[in-house]
Amino acid sequence: MLKIGSYNDLVVAREVDFGLYLVSGDAEVLLPAKYVPEGTRVGDPLKVFVYTDSEDRPVATTLTPKGVVGEFAYLKVTDVADFGAFMDWGLEKDLLVPNSQQQVKMKAGQRYVVKVCLDAGTQRVYASSKVGVLCEEAAPGTLAAGQQVDLLVYGVSKLGVMAVVDHRYAGLIYRDEVYQLLRVGDRRQGYVNRVRDDGKIDVTLKKPGPASIGGSGEVIMSTLQRAGGAIACHDKSPPDLIRQTFAMSKKEFKRAIGALYKSGRIEISDKGIRLKTSV
């Protein structure tokens, strides 16, 4: 059985003038000649992406789409019609976002985060920009605190930056944890802080707990060295100043300078922090 909108491991069954027919069990699909790798023969295995052409017939390609069914991607609108918008997803046929699946009215030339979906009835692949609705709730035990995850930024709220977690869940990076510029469409590595009762996930860009102190400490040390050994910034400084100077939250900064002070690498005063000079 063919998996529409996904990669399929198939076998070359026969060759025709216009391409190769690939099979999986009783299912057969055409790989047009322009996508056939050089030297491919009958009997060879091929990994291809299968979707439907303009006449809704399954067709295979060796091109790589920017997203498969079930994944979220940041795509550009190439054209807009009365019934929806078309997005470039790396294939010959653009990806349709029906009007009913648009969170906001899409405009040609703009980029949006969308989920690649499959209509089970028609077997057509389409996209939806209703990201929050399409994210799953994380069941208890699905993700552990401190676990590394992939993030795709899809919006900003009063609370912070909203991101899709591992192509499945809705995540939030609180404003006081955002220490670098993040835009819609940005991809980052992050870490789970906690899974909330509503199934949404609080995430951070730095690993929670003691594991992050070492890396933050080295950032502070290198920043101090570039500044000549002293910076007018300490644990009572405003969070915005700390974020601007060291690209980290105030909480992370306080933990890191505390560790550096205990290890004898810096001095802390009401004027700021400075590298400790050897006697």
Legacy VTK file of the C-alpha trace (Angstrom):
# vtk DataFile Version 3.0
C-alpha trace
ASCII
DATASET POLYDATA
POINTS 279 float
0.000 0.000 0.000
1.303 3.435 -0.953
1.685 6.132 1.710
0.552 9.347 0.068
2.418 12.408 1.275
5.271 10.325 2.696
8.423 8.545 1.654
7.986 5.006 0.331
10.540 2.235 -0.112
9.571 0.692 -3.461
10.993 -1.635 -6.099
11.336 -0.966 -9.826
8.847 -3.305 -11.577
9.079 -2.223 -15.207
10.434 0.439 -17.527
8.416 2.478 -20.045
9.319 5.317 -22.409
8.128 7.962 -19.943
9.613 6.548 -16.716
9.571 3.611 -14.328
6.715 1.878 -12.576
7.470 1.146 -8.943
5.594 -1.344 -6.801
4.797 -2.107 -3.173
2.670 -5.223 -2.895
-0.288 -4.747 -5.248
0.169 -0.976 -5.483
1.928 0.586 -8.474
3.072 4.159 -9.067
4.852 5.989 -11.874
8.235 7.654 -11.403
8.514 10.079 -14.362
11.671 9.766 -16.453
13.046 13.159 -15.373
13.273 11.911 -11.769
14.854 8.498 -12.492
18.386 8.233 -11.043
20.971 7.352 -13.663
21.718 3.650 -13.891
18.491 2.509 -12.207
17.326 -0.934 -13.372
14.335 -3.223 -12.972
14.521 -4.885 -9.567
16.374 -2.026 -7.895
14.978 -0.606 -4.628
14.184 3.123 -4.586
13.151 5.482 -1.833
10.727 8.036 -3.289
8.189 10.596 -2.138
4.632 9.859 -3.288
1.915 12.487 -3.734
-0.859 13.164 -6.272
-0.585 15.032 -9.562
-2.969 17.639 -10.996
-5.408 14.842 -11.913
-5.259 13.317 -8.409
-3.235 10.309 -9.592
-0.458 9.006 -7.326
2.968 9.917 -8.674
6.486 9.402 -7.322
9.423 11.777 -7.237
13.038 11.709 -6.066
12.825 15.419 -5.215
12.850 16.280 -1.513
9.760 18.128 -0.216
10.138 20.735 2.514
7.697 18.758 4.643
5.855 15.443 4.655
2.404 14.624 6.005
2.371 15.203 9.764
5.233 17.721 9.747
5.236 21.499 10.160
7.161 23.714 7.744
7.784 27.393 7.025
6.738 27.922 3.403
6.290 30.759 0.932
3.029 31.533 -0.862
3.560 31.546 -4.638
0.023 32.381 -5.746
-3.453 33.054 -4.377
-6.752 31.879 -5.901
-10.401 32.298 -4.923
-10.393 28.933 -3.138
-7.020 29.084 -1.421
-3.295 29.787 -1.560
-0.483 27.812 -3.157
2.862 27.299 -1.398
6.264 26.242 -2.666
7.180 23.016 -0.866
10.015 21.954 -3.165
7.995 19.893 -5.660
6.716 20.529 -9.185
3.128 20.847 -7.957
2.607 23.550 -5.330
0.902 22.763 -2.017
-2.654 24.061 -1.569
-3.852 25.780 1.600
-7.679 25.952 1.297
-9.331 29.133 2.537
-10.930 27.132 5.354
-7.467 26.120 6.581
-5.963 29.604 6.755
-5.543 31.143 10.218
-5.224 34.537 8.539
-5.818 35.417 4.891
-2.622 34.497 3.071
-0.819 36.839 0.690
1.449 36.003 -2.240
5.139 36.371 -1.394
4.618 35.963 2.361
5.801 32.997 4.433
3.747 31.077 6.971
4.182 28.113 9.295
1.851 25.325 8.149
1.223 21.669 8.836
1.279 19.255 5.899
-1.936 17.196 6.048
-3.671 14.396 4.154
-7.374 14.281 3.304
-8.223 10.664 4.098
-11.190 10.668 1.725
-9.606 12.131 -1.412
-5.972 11.214 -0.582
-4.991 14.777 -1.445
-2.124 16.435 0.392
-2.894 19.955 1.619
-1.610 22.378 4.242
-3.159 24.272 7.149
-1.868 27.320 9.010
-4.116 26.645 12.032
-1.060 25.546 13.949
-2.327 25.768 17.519
-5.380 23.625 16.761
-3.329 21.006 14.925
-0.766 20.493 17.689
-1.325 17.419 19.860
-1.583 17.463 23.630
1.441 15.897 25.268
0.320 12.957 27.395
1.866 12.512 30.859
5.227 10.797 30.561
5.592 11.614 26.858
8.388 14.107 27.458
10.734 14.430 30.410
12.026 17.623 32.009
15.395 18.496 30.493
14.744 16.471 27.320
16.136 18.042 24.157
13.545 18.883 21.504
13.301 20.571 18.090
11.462 23.894 17.982
9.800 25.781 15.121
8.629 29.292 16.049
5.106 30.016 14.806
3.971 33.067 16.771
4.362 35.518 19.637
1.919 36.138 22.493
1.871 38.319 25.608
3.412 35.440 27.527
6.251 34.704 25.144
7.248 32.892 21.965
5.082 30.029 20.705
6.781 27.085 19.016
5.924 23.682 17.611
7.786 21.019 19.589
9.116 17.990 17.676
6.558 18.517 14.879
3.793 17.483 17.302
3.177 19.604 20.382
2.519 23.249 21.277
5.306 24.849 23.274
5.889 28.218 24.934
9.146 30.012 25.709
8.311 32.604 28.368
9.414 36.166 27.685
11.966 36.211 30.494
13.586 33.108 28.959
13.914 34.654 25.493
17.450 36.031 25.433
17.904 36.174 21.652
15.896 37.490 18.709
13.385 34.895 17.524
11.245 35.249 14.419
8.390 33.191 13.007
9.925 30.347 11.022
13.111 30.128 13.107
14.228 26.643 14.091
16.097 26.023 17.331
17.141 23.253 19.694
15.387 23.588 23.031
14.672 21.752 26.263
11.526 20.768 28.107
10.929 22.663 31.328
7.638 20.969 32.134
4.510 19.497 30.575
1.457 21.439 31.770
-1.895 19.929 32.737
-3.410 21.141 29.451
-0.866 19.115 27.468
1.126 22.167 26.354
4.842 22.366 27.030
6.976 25.017 28.682
10.330 25.032 26.900
13.610 26.851 27.280
16.545 27.454 24.969
18.993 26.336 27.626
19.074 23.015 29.402
17.391 23.386 32.809
19.331 22.703 35.987
23.052 22.600 36.772
24.000 21.324 33.313
23.541 24.804 31.808
25.726 26.647 34.302
29.041 25.650 32.714
28.138 26.907 29.262
26.676 30.150 30.588
29.749 30.667 32.747
32.025 30.437 29.713
29.862 32.969 27.881
30.276 35.369 30.804
34.035 34.777 30.957
34.567 35.412 27.243
32.361 38.528 27.394
34.400 39.833 30.330
37.649 39.208 28.474
36.430 41.096 25.396
35.332 43.997 27.651
38.764 44.325 29.240
38.028 42.321 32.368
35.122 44.209 33.938
31.452 44.890 33.185
29.022 47.073 35.150
26.491 44.298 35.516
25.642 42.218 38.590
22.865 40.204 40.214
20.820 43.344 40.922
20.985 44.628 37.328
17.796 44.873 35.242
16.909 41.700 33.281
16.987 43.602 29.965
20.559 44.769 30.560
21.683 41.239 31.410
19.910 39.830 28.353
21.437 42.479 26.095
24.947 42.015 27.481
25.161 38.244 27.923
22.253 36.822 25.867
20.777 34.955 28.834
18.031 35.349 31.404
18.667 37.015 34.748
18.037 33.726 36.539
20.665 31.961 34.427
23.097 34.858 34.885
22.793 34.804 38.680
23.384 31.051 38.821
26.395 31.299 36.509
28.154 34.190 38.278
27.533 32.440 41.594
29.372 29.380 40.305
32.177 31.500 38.831
32.559 33.383 42.118
32.728 30.162 44.149
35.386 28.778 41.820
37.473 31.937 42.278
37.301 33.105 38.664
35.468 36.422 39.156
34.804 39.094 41.747
31.346 40.560 42.389
30.656 44.027 43.794
27.935 46.659 43.662
29.776 48.114 40.656
29.561 44.906 38.635
31.648 41.820 37.936
35.321 41.558 37.010
37.840 38.881 36.285
39.770 37.893 39.382
43.417 38.804 39.106
45.977 36.354 40.390
48.075 37.501 43.329
LINES 1 280
279 0 1 2 3 4 5 6 7 8 9 10 11 12 13 14 15 16 17 18 19 20 21 22 23 24 25 26 27 28 29 30 31 32 33 34 35 36 37 38 39 40 41 42 43 44 45 46 47 48 49 50 51 52 53 54 55 56 57 58 59 60 61 62 63 64 65 66 67 68 69 70 71 72 73 74 75 76 77 78 79 80 81 82 83 84 85 86 87 88 89 90 91 92 93 94 95 96 97 98 99 100 101 102 103 104 105 106 107 108 109 110 111 112 113 114 115 116 117 118 119 120 121 122 123 124 125 126 127 128 129 130 131 132 133 134 135 136 137 138 139 140 141 142 143 144 145 146 147 148 149 150 151 152 153 154 155 156 157 158 159 160 161 162 163 164 165 166 167 168 169 170 171 172 173 174 175 176 177 178 179 180 181 182 183 184 185 186 187 188 189 190 191 192 193 194 195 196 197 198 199 200 201 202 203 204 205 206 207 208 209 210 211 212 213 214 215 216 217 218 219 220 221 222 223 224 225 226 227 228 229 230 231 232 233 234 235 236 237 238 239 240 241 242 243 244 245 246 247 248 249 250 251 252 253 254 255 256 257 258 259 260 261 262 263 264 265 266 267 268 269 270 271 272 273 274 275 276 277 278
